[in-house]
Amino acid sequence: MNIRENLMDIATVFWRDWVVLKRRLAKFILSRMVAPMLYLVAFGWGLGRSIEISSGTYLDFLVPGILALNSMNISFNSITPVHAERIYHKSLEEYTIAPIWPDAFLIGKVAAAVVRALISSAIIVVLAVLFGAHFQMTPLFLLVLVLNCVVFAEIGFLAAMKIRTYEEMAQVNTYILLPMSFLCGTFFSTQALPAAVRYFIELLPLTHTSYLLRGIGSGADVSYLSLLVLVLYAVAGWLWGSRAFRRLTE
C-alpha cells in the first residue's frame, strides 16, 4: 500500500467536491443561515422564555442540540448526490474504473461532506453567540462534531450505494433522520421519554452527540462511553460503505 498515492487519490476526490462548493459558497452560506435562525428565534427567544431548566437558559441548552441536528442533516444530504451519480447520471462508473484506491472515493466524499457540515456549524455558532447563547468551544467539542458528521456522511454514502430510487432516499429521511431530529435529545432531555423508548433512543448516534456537545459546552462531566459509541459507529460506517463501493468495482 502506497500511502502517498492513497492520499493523492483521496485529495483528488475531495478536490472535485470542494471546487463545486467554492463556486456556490455564498449561496451555501446564506441558505444555511435560514433554518438555524428560525430555530433560535422560535425555540430560543419564543418558546425558550417559558421553559425553565436546572442550569443556564433554554437557549444554552438548545444550541448544542441544533449543532448536532444540523451537522447530521448537512453531512447526510451532502452525500446523497452520489445516489444520482450511480443511478441516473452513471458518472460513478468513472470512479469505479479509475486506477485509484477504492476507499479513496468513500473517504474523499465523506471528507467533503464533513467540510460542508462544519461550515454550516460555524454559521450556527456565530448566530448563537449573537443571540446571547453561552457555551464552551474546546478541541473535544470539535472532535465530537466531526465524528457526528463522519457517522452520518457514511450513513448517507451507504444509502446512496444501496437505494435505487429518489423516493426510497426520501424514505431514509422520513423514517430515520426525522425521528432522530426530534427524539435524540436535541430539543428536550431524553429523560422525559418513557423508559422503553429512551433505551432505544440511547442506542442512536445523534443522542450521544447531543449528550456530549451539551456536556462539553456547559463544562459538565461527560461520558467517554458516548465518545466510544460514536467512534464505533464511524468505524462500522467506513467498513460497510467500503464494502458496498467495492462491490460496484468487482
Disulfide bonds with the S-S distance in Angstrom:
none
